[in-house]
Amino acid sequence: MERESLEMDVLIVGAGPAGLATALRLAQLIEHHNKEIDSGARHGRKLSNDEIYLLEKGREIGAHLLSGAVLDPRSIRELIPEFDAEIAPGLTPVARDAVYFLTETGQWKLPVTPPFFHNHGNYIVSINRLGRKLGERIEAAGISVFTGFAGRELLYEEGRVVGVRTDDKGVDREGRHKSNFEPGYDLRAKVTVLAEGPRGSLTKQLIAEKRLNEGCNPQVYAIGVKELWEVPQGRIEPGTVIHTAGWPLASSQFGGGWLYAMPEGRISLGLVSGLDYHDPHFDPHAAFQRYKTHPFFRKVLEGGKMLKYGAKTIPEGGWFAMPKRVMDGALLVGDSAGFLNSQRLKGIHLAIKSGMLAAETIFEALCKDDYSEAALAEYTRRVDNSWIREELWPVRNYHQAFEGGMVKGAFHVGLQMLTGGRGLHARYTNRAGHEYMHRLNGGGRMEPKLAPDGKLTFDKLTDVYHSSTKHEEDQPCHLIIHDTNICNQRCTVEYGNPCQHFCPAAVYEMVEGKDGKPQIHLNPSNCVHCKTCDIMDPYEIITWVPPEGGGGPNYENM
């Protein structure tokens, strides 16, 4: 098939905090470089922002961005010196912190808030809004932004990455070309930056093909399920940040919840559940719905209105799970590389800083016209010498400490805090999350189904509606099950088809087939792009690939 090919200096895949920061920092460096050449202070060739392209699968910048979120402004102040004057006034400064341990009917407030949950000086933000603001700056700088285009595969030449092929548009569910068929583009770049977020499809390909995770701990994830509410004003003070542990999660599970209060009665509420749990019946969405019924939250939410819903996975493996971040022609930034502090439950500031350091490395490569792995390895050196490592090294073993449950985890974390992150072992190891899932063997603690009341609690389809998820219906399924016989036969018996539980969007369901036996059925148009299925399937036979560009959720104000 003949495809149009575009040549560029830099291609950034993904318009999240890391990708946006990479683009904006690179534009700043190029502008300063060109001014110095004009003034005679520097010799060499001018560079152009026109040669930087940003590829985003969402229909607009910010559409697929979801987080809690409390922002540590350290890196954005470095990126945007005028942050406090121009952006901070639109954010909600944290006014008070609290941490609670929940039982089913009560709560116990920790008398002292752990240091890692001190949020004085931080801001409650909508990552969707923040992304849009950064996007406006990028477009004003002259960077070419392609929204509604998904990266489908990496392009290689002699073993080095030379760009990305975008998705074909106008293909029906059988793979036939429709009347509006348009082949994807070959975007050929000197440097490709993968900023796809957690478990990005291109990043997954690259890590596997180039063995970038050799010698690393397996990356482990959690899933965050979130709703945005509007409650009567005055019910809770804006700027309140509450974190919780305990119920409704089992003592063997990693995770916890949050409530962040914003002006005008807006509430961000969510539950994070580690995707290394044992019970194949566990349902993160159902657990979140139970979470809201706790008396502590019920009194805040009753009489309010749920506005938006979303779900996102979070890379929590820490320093030892981070893959090699550079190769010939390519860099990994943000969640794609695992830049997240699972103890603080924060990654936005780390994503921004990683993008800035990547941009500084790429700028030097452009000046030298050298895009080899040796040249791009300066990015790794920059990360290792930055405050990113200073922050992540002391929590390098944090998530792994909870492998034996919350009680043992608290013991290990206490030791780690006393020993600078070491604990009992220099390096805590772990397995991939899906390997922790137990087979049924007549067990599993199947929770009683909570009947949604449509006011405080909701079923998955109602929540998906509030995610504003839309896909072109007549397109190939973007959730590839490599052997449905395993789903219909082995998994039914061995695990009870956990996909119908762990998916927070009711994509997977078991229906009665013509032979009267259960068969897997997919509803791909429900997908909110969290990629939990790609992570947690016990047989590793589900692969998430991007649907036709522009499809997916629209996380406005989330």
C-alpha positions in Angstrom: 0.0 0.0 0.0 1.3 3.4 -0.9 1.6 5.7 2.1 2.4 9.3 2.5 5.7 9.8 4.3 6.5 12.9 6.4 10.1 13.7 7.5 10.8 15.5 10.7 13.4 16.1 13.4 11.5 14.9 16.4 8.3 12.9 16.8 6.6 12.8 20.2 4.0 10.1 20.7 1.4 11.0 23.3 0.2 14.4 24.6 0.3 13.7 28.3 2.4 15.7 30.8 5.6 14.0 29.7 5.1 14.4 26.0 3.8 18.0 26.4 6.8 18.9 28.6 9.2 17.4 26.1 7.7 19.5 23.3 7.5 22.7 25.2 11.1 22.5 26.7 12.5 21.7 23.3 10.7 24.7 21.8 12.2 26.9 24.5 15.7 25.6 23.9 15.4 26.1 20.1 14.1 29.6 20.5 17.0 30.5 22.8 19.4 28.8 20.4 18.2 30.8 17.4 18.3 34.1 19.3 21.9 33.5 20.2 22.8 32.7 16.6 21.1 35.9 15.5 23.0 37.9 18.1 26.3 36.3 17.2 26.7 34.7 20.6 26.5 31.2 19.1 27.7 29.6 15.9 26.0 26.9 14.0 22.7 26.2 12.1 19.3 27.4 13.2 16.8 24.8 14.3 13.0 25.0 13.7 10.0 24.2 15.9 8.2 23.3 12.6 10.3 20.1 12.6 8.8 18.9 15.9 5.6 16.8 15.7 3.3 15.7 18.5 1.0 12.7 17.8 -2.0 12.2 20.1 -4.6 9.5 19.7 -7.3 11.5 21.6 -9.6 13.7 19.6 -8.0 16.7 21.3 -5.2 17.4 23.7 -6.3 16.4 27.2 -9.2 14.1 26.1 -7.5 11.0 27.4 -5.8 12.5 30.4 -6.9 11.2 33.8 -5.4 11.5 37.3 -6.5 12.2 40.9 -4.7 14.6 41.0 -2.5 16.5 43.5 0.3 18.3 41.6 3.7 18.9 43.1 4.6 22.1 41.2 8.4 21.6 41.4 8.9 20.7 37.8 6.3 22.8 36.2 7.8 25.9 37.9 11.1 24.9 36.2 9.3 24.5 32.8 7.1 27.6 33.1 8.8 30.3 35.3 5.6 32.3 35.2 3.6 29.4 36.6 2.7 31.1 39.8 1.4 34.2 38.1 -0.4 32.6 35.1 -1.4 29.0 35.9 -1.4 28.6 39.7 -4.3 31.0 40.2 -6.6 28.6 38.4 -5.7 25.7 40.6 -6.8 24.8 44.1 -4.0 25.0 46.7 -4.0 22.2 49.3 -5.3 23.7 52.6 -5.3 20.6 54.8 -4.2 16.9 54.8 -5.7 13.9 56.6 -5.2 10.1 56.4 -7.8 7.7 57.6 -7.9 3.9 58.1 -11.4 2.6 57.3 -13.4 -0.3 58.6 -16.7 -1.2 57.0 -18.7 1.1 59.3 -16.1 3.4 60.9 -12.8 5.2 60.5 -9.7 6.1 62.4 -7.8 9.2 61.7 -4.0 8.9 61.9 -2.9 11.2 64.6 0.1 12.1 62.5 0.0 12.4 58.8 2.9 10.4 57.2 5.5 12.7 55.7 4.9 11.4 52.2 1.3 12.6 52.4 2.2 16.1 53.4 0.8 18.2 50.5 1.4 21.8 51.8 2.4 23.8 48.7 0.8 21.4 46.3 -2.3 21.9 44.1 -5.4 20.0 43.4 -5.7 20.0 39.6 -7.6 18.7 36.6 -5.0 17.0 34.5 -7.3 17.5 31.5 -7.3 21.2 32.0 -3.6 21.4 32.7 -2.9 19.4 29.5 -5.0 21.8 27.5 -3.1 24.8 28.9 0.3 23.2 28.0 -1.1 22.3 24.6 -2.0 25.9 23.9 1.6 26.9 24.6 2.9 24.2 22.3 0.7 25.2 19.4 1.6 28.9 20.0 5.3 27.9 19.7 4.7 26.5 16.2 4.9 22.8 17.0 2.8 20.6 14.7 0.1 18.7 16.6 -1.7 15.7 15.1 -4.7 14.9 17.3 -7.0 11.9 16.4 -4.1 9.9 15.1 -2.8 6.7 16.9 0.6 5.3 16.5 0.1 1.7 15.1 3.6 0.4 14.7 7.3 1.5 15.0 9.4 2.0 12.0 12.9 0.6 12.0 16.0 0.8 9.8 19.0 -1.3 10.5 17.8 -1.9 14.0 17.2 1.7 14.9 13.9 3.4 15.4 13.2 5.9 12.6 9.6 6.8 13.3 6.0 5.6 13.6 3.3 4.5 11.3 -0.1 5.9 12.2 -3.4 4.0 12.1 -5.4 3.4 8.9 -8.8 5.1 9.0 -12.0 3.9 7.4 -11.5 0.1 8.0 -14.6 -2.0 8.9 -14.8 -4.6 11.6 -13.9 -7.3 9.0 -10.8 -5.4 7.9 -12.3 -4.2 4.6 -11.7 -0.7 3.3 -14.8 1.5 3.6 -15.6 4.3 1.2 -13.8 6.8 3.5 -10.6 4.7 3.8 -7.4 6.6 4.4 -4.1 4.9 4.9 -1.9 5.9 7.8 1.1 8.0 7.5 4.7 7.1 7.9 6.1 9.7 10.2 9.9 9.4 9.9 11.9 11.1 12.6 15.5 11.5 13.7 14.4 11.0 17.3 11.1 9.4 18.4 9.9 10.0 22.0 7.4 7.5 23.4 5.2 9.3 25.9 2.2 7.0 25.7 1.4 6.7 29.4 1.2 3.3 31.2 1.5 0.2 29.1 1.6 2.0 25.8 1.2 -0.3 22.8 4.4 1.0 21.0 6.4 1.1 24.2 5.3 -2.5 24.9 6.5 -3.5 21.5 9.8 -1.7 21.8 10.6 -3.1 25.3 9.9 -6.7 24.1 11.7 -6.4 20.8 14.8 -4.7 22.1 14.7 -6.4 25.6 14.9 -3.0 27.3 13.6 -4.6 30.6 16.3 -7.2 30.8 17.6 -7.5 34.4 14.7 -5.4 35.7 11.9 -6.3 38.0 8.6 -6.8 36.2 6.6 -3.6 36.1 3.5 -3.8 38.4 0.5 -1.7 38.1 -2.5 -0.4 40.0 -5.8 0.8 38.6 -7.4 4.0 39.8 -11.2 4.3 39.4 -12.4 7.9 39.7 -15.6 9.9 39.7 -16.0 13.7 39.7 -18.9 14.9 41.8 -20.7 18.2 42.5 -22.0 18.5 46.1 -23.7 21.3 47.9 -21.2 24.1 48.5 -20.0 24.5 52.1 -20.2 20.7 52.8 -16.4 20.3 52.7 -13.7 23.0 52.6 -12.0 23.5 49.2 -8.4 22.4 49.3 -9.1 19.4 51.6 -7.0 16.3 50.7 -8.0 13.0 52.3 -6.3 9.6 51.7 -7.6 6.4 53.1 -6.4 2.8 53.6 -8.2 -0.3 54.6 -11.9 -1.1 53.7 -13.1 -2.1 51.1 -9.8 -3.7 50.1 -8.7 -6.9 51.7 -5.7 -6.9 54.0 -3.8 -8.8 51.4 -4.3 -6.0 48.8 -2.3 -3.0 48.0 -4.2 0.3 47.5 -6.2 3.0 49.1 -8.6 5.8 48.3 -8.8 9.6 48.1 -11.1 12.6 48.3 -9.9 16.0 47.0 -12.2 19.0 47.4 -12.2 21.9 44.9 -14.2 25.1 44.8 -17.8 25.3 43.8 -18.6 22.0 45.5 -16.5 19.9 43.1 -15.1 16.6 44.6 -12.6 14.2 43.1 -13.1 10.8 44.6 -11.4 7.5 43.7 -10.0 4.2 44.7 -6.6 2.7 43.7 -6.3 -1.1 43.7 -3.0 -2.9 43.1 -3.1 -5.2 40.0 -1.3 -7.9 41.9 -4.3 -9.2 43.9 -5.1 -12.8 44.5 -8.9 -13.1 44.2 -10.0 -13.6 40.5 -13.4 -12.3 41.5 -12.1 -8.9 42.6 -13.8 -6.1 40.8 -12.1 -2.6 41.1 -15.2 -0.8 40.0 -17.5 -2.7 42.4 -15.0 -2.0 45.2 -15.1 1.7 44.4 -18.9 1.7 44.5 -18.9 0.1 47.9 -16.3 2.6 49.0 -18.8 5.5 48.4 -21.3 3.8 50.7 -19.0 4.2 53.7 -20.7 6.6 56.2 -17.7 9.0 56.0 -18.2 9.5 52.2 -21.9 9.1 52.1 -22.5 12.2 54.2 -20.3 14.2 51.8 -21.9 12.9 48.6 -25.6 12.5 49.4 -27.6 15.1 47.6 -24.8 15.6 45.1 -24.5 14.7 41.5 -21.9 12.5 39.8 -20.5 14.4 36.8 -17.7 12.3 35.2 -16.1 8.9 35.4 -12.8 7.4 34.4 -10.3 4.7 35.0 -6.5 4.6 34.5 -3.7 2.2 35.3 -0.6 3.4 37.2 2.9 2.0 36.9 4.0 1.3 40.5 7.1 -1.0 40.1 9.6 1.7 41.1 13.2 2.3 40.2 14.1 -1.4 39.7 11.2 -1.9 37.3 12.1 0.9 35.0 13.3 -0.3 31.6 16.3 1.0 29.7 15.1 4.4 28.6 17.2 5.0 25.4 18.1 3.2 22.2 19.2 4.3 18.8 16.6 6.9 17.7 14.2 6.6 20.6 13.6 7.7 24.2 11.0 6.7 26.9 9.5 9.3 29.2 6.8 9.6 31.8 4.6 6.7 32.7 5.9 4.8 29.7 9.2 4.6 31.5 7.7 4.1 34.9 8.4 7.5 36.4 6.0 7.4 39.4 6.4 7.7 43.2 4.0 5.0 44.4 4.5 6.1 48.0 3.3 9.6 47.4 0.9 8.5 44.7 2.3 11.2 42.4 3.8 11.1 38.9 2.8 14.2 37.1 5.8 16.2 38.3 8.2 13.3 37.5 6.7 13.0 34.0 7.2 16.7 33.3 10.8 16.6 34.6 11.6 13.5 32.5 10.2 15.2 29.4 12.4 18.2 30.1 15.5 16.1 30.5 14.7 14.3 27.3 14.2 17.6 25.5 17.6 18.8 26.7 19.2 15.6 25.4 17.4 15.8 22.1 18.4 19.5 21.6 22.1 18.5 22.0 21.6 15.6 19.6 20.1 18.0 17.0 23.0 20.4 17.4 25.5 17.6 16.9 23.4 15.8 14.3 24.0 12.6 16.3 21.0 10.4 17.3 22.8 7.3 18.2 22.2 5.4 21.5 25.5 6.7 22.7 24.4 10.3 22.2 20.9 9.8 23.6 22.3 8.0 26.6 22.9 11.5 28.0 19.2 11.4 29.0 19.9 8.5 31.4 22.8 10.4 32.9 20.6 13.5 33.3 17.9 11.5 35.1 20.4 9.8 37.4 21.9 13.2 38.3 18.6 14.9 38.8 16.1 15.2 41.7 14.1 12.5 40.0 16.6 9.9 41.3 16.8 11.7 44.7 13.0 11.2 45.0 12.6 7.7 43.6 15.7 6.0 45.1 14.4 6.1 48.7 11.1 4.4 47.6 12.7 1.9 45.2 11.3 -1.1 47.1 8.0 0.4 48.3 5.3 -1.4 46.3 7.2 -4.7 46.6 7.2 -4.4 50.4 3.4 -5.1 50.3 3.6 -8.5 48.7 2.7 -10.1 52.0 -0.2 -7.8 52.7 -0.8 -4.5 54.4 0.5 -5.5 57.9 3.8 -6.9 56.7 4.0 -4.1 54.2 3.8 -1.5 57.0 6.6 -3.2 58.8 8.9 -3.3 55.7 8.1 0.3 54.8 9.0 1.4 58.3 12.4 -0.3 57.9 12.8 1.2 54.5 12.2 4.7 55.9 14.9 4.1 58.5 17.4 2.7 56.0 17.0 5.1 53.1 14.8 2.7 51.1 16.7 -0.5 51.6 14.7 -2.4 54.2 15.6 -6.0 54.8 16.9 -6.4 51.2 19.0 -4.2 48.9 16.5 -5.1 46.2 13.0 -6.4 46.7 11.9 -8.6 43.8 8.4 -9.3 42.6 6.5 -11.1 39.9 4.2 -9.7 37.2 0.9 -8.8 38.7 -1.2 -11.4 36.9 1.0 -14.2 38.4 -0.3 -13.5 41.9 -3.9 -14.4 40.9 -5.0 -17.6 42.5 -7.0 -20.3 40.7 -10.5 -20.8 41.9 -10.2 -24.3 43.5 -13.6 -23.6 44.9 -12.3 -20.5 46.6 -12.4 -16.7 46.0 -14.4 -14.3 48.2 -17.0 -13.3 45.7 -18.4 -10.1 47.2 -22.2 -9.8 47.3 -23.4 -7.8 44.3 -24.2 -4.2 45.3 -27.4 -3.1 43.7 -26.7 0.4 42.3 -29.2 3.0 43.4 -28.4 5.4 40.5 -27.8 8.2 43.0 -24.7 7.2 45.1 -23.7 4.0 43.3 -23.8 3.1 39.6 -23.3 0.2 37.3 -20.4 0.1 34.9 -22.4 1.1 31.8 -23.7 4.2 33.6 -20.2 5.2 34.6 -19.0 4.5 31.0 -21.7 6.9 29.8 -20.2 9.5 32.1 -16.8 9.0 30.7 -18.1 10.4 27.3 -16.5 7.4 25.6 -17.1 7.2 21.8 -15.7 4.9 19.2 -16.4 4.3 15.6 -18.6 1.2 15.8 -17.7 -0.4 12.5 -13.9 -0.9 12.9 -11.6 -3.9 13.8 -11.7 -4.8 17.4 -8.8 -3.2 19.2 -8.8 -5.8 22.0 -7.2 -8.8 20.5 -7.7 -12.2 22.2 -5.2 -14.5 20.7 -7.0 -17.7 21.6 -10.7 -17.5 22.6 -10.7 -21.3 23.3 -8.7 -20.5 26.4 -11.3 -18.0 27.6 -14.2 -20.3 26.9 -12.7 -23.5 28.3 -9.7 -23.2 30.6 -10.3 -19.8 32.1 -13.9 -20.5 32.9 -12.9 -23.4 35.0 -9.5 -22.2 36.4 -10.2 -18.5 37.1 -13.9 -17.9 36.4 -13.1 -15.4 33.6 -11.7 -12.6 35.7 -11.8 -10.2 32.7 -15.5 -9.7 33.3 -14.6 -8.5 36.8 -11.3 -6.5 36.4 -12.4 -4.5 33.4 -13.9 -1.2 34.8 -15.9 -0.6 31.6 -17.9 -3.8 31.0 -16.0 -4.6 27.8 -15.8 -8.3 28.6 -18.7 -10.5 29.4 -19.5 -14.2 29.2 -22.7 -15.1 27.3 -24.4 -18.4 26.5 -23.3 -19.8 23.2 -25.3 -21.8 20.7 -24.1 -25.0 22.4 -25.3 -23.7 25.8 -21.8 -23.2 27.1 -20.4 -19.8 28.2 -18.5 -17.9 25.5 -16.5 -14.7 25.7 -18.2 -11.6 24.2 -16.6 -8.2 23.7 -18.0 -4.7 23.8 -15.0 -2.7 22.6 -17.0 0.5 22.1 -17.1 0.7 26.0 -13.3 0.7 26.4 -11.9 3.6 28.4 -8.3 2.7 27.4 -7.1 1.8 30.9 -5.3 -1.3 29.5 -6.1 -3.4 32.7 -7.0 -6.4 30.4 -3.5 -6.3 28.8 -1.9 -6.2 32.2 -4.0 -8.6 34.3 -5.2 -11.4 32.1 -3.7 -14.5 33.7 -2.8 -16.2 30.4 -1.4 -13.0 28.8 -3.5 -13.6 25.7 -5.1 -10.1 25.5 -3.4 -7.4 23.6 -4.7 -3.8 23.7 -3.9 -1.8 20.5 -5.2 1.7 19.8 -8.6 1.9 18.1 -9.1 4.3 15.2 -7.6 7.6 16.3 -10.0 10.0 18.0 -11.9 7.2 19.7 -12.1 6.7 23.4 -13.1 8.7 26.5 -13.3 12.5 26.8 -12.1 13.3 30.3 -13.2 16.9 30.4 -12.3 18.5 33.8 -11.0 15.2 35.1 
